[in-house]
Amino acid sequence: MDGSKNSLQAIDWTLQNAREGDTVVLVSAWSPVVVPADMAVSYTFDDTGARALLDGEVKRVTPLAEARGLKVESIFDNVDPRTALLAAKSDMIVVGSRGHGGIAGLVLGSVADYVSRHSKVPVVIVPHA
């Protein structure tokens, strides 16, 4: 969950397709830019914006989930999103597609593509609307 339209579509798909009693876990990962040591400056990162996005989304989906008999949990981590998704204990991973294909998808990289190739559980990639 990164606040993009694509991630929100993936969350909505999950809520619509989860079964009563399931727990939906929203995963948000924020990986700051790594500054080379030779720059000789102190570097800190602020993840409050990313955490606020996750908290806001949990507040948005919790009533919807509870109405369908679902539980909502969240995980926030300061790691690469691919790492966070693959590390989460789950029966399925649902991610949004960025909508890039061909050369653009290759050049830009893709969390969805990486996770789908490395996951030990089924992966659903919700297409860009």
C-alpha positions, 0 to 999 in steps of 0.5 A, a space after each residue: 500500500 503506497 497510496 497510489 490509485 493502483 494500490 487502492 484498487 488492489 485493496 478494494 479488490 481484496 476486500 471484495 474477494 476475501 472470505 468472511 473470517 479472513 484477515 486482510 493485512 495492509 503492507 506499507 514499506 518505505 525505503 529511503 534513498 541510501 546516501 553514499 558514505 563518502 558524502 560525509 553528511 549526516 542523513 536521516 529520513 522521515 517516514 511519517 508521510 508513508 505511515 500516515 498514508 497507511 493509517 488513513 487507509 486502515 481507517 478507510 477500509 476497517 468499517 468496510 471490512 468489518 461489514 463483510 466479517 473481515 479483520 484488518 491489520 497493518 504492517 509498516 517497515 523501512 525496507 524495500 516494498 518487495 522485501 516487505 511483501 515477501 516477508 509478510 506471513 500470508 496465504 496470498 499476496 495482492 498487488 496493483 499493477 502500475 500499468 506499464 508494459 513492454 520496455 517501460 515495464 522493463 526499464 522502470 522495474 516492477 514490484 508486482 513482477 518481482 513478487 510474482 516471480 519470487 513468492 511462495 504463495 499465490 499472487 494476484 496482480 490487479 490490473 490498472 483500470 
